[in-house]
Amino acid sequence: MPTALTLQGVQERLDKGLLGVQDSLGTLAPGKLADVVAVPGDPLQDIRRTQQVFFVMKEGVVYRHDKGTSASAVSPR
């Protein structure tokens, strides 16, 4: 399966309303729920980029894993 289809699979399911939450998810916008995984570069060009996660934001809380430490929450500014 092409990388883009793999990464976009969940988005397409949301667009079709299969989860019943399409009004709250699917874009980064005020008032919507968004979980973000930050990786270097474009994972559509190289799926291995997903192995180098800078941080994860879940429900407005940023989680980072610095070398030599366990994952920790970082308060939003």
Summary of the structure (lengths in Angstrom):
residues: 77
radius of gyration: 14.4
end to end distance: 39.0
largest distance: 41.7
contacts: 142
relative contact order: 0.13
helix: 23%
strand: 18%
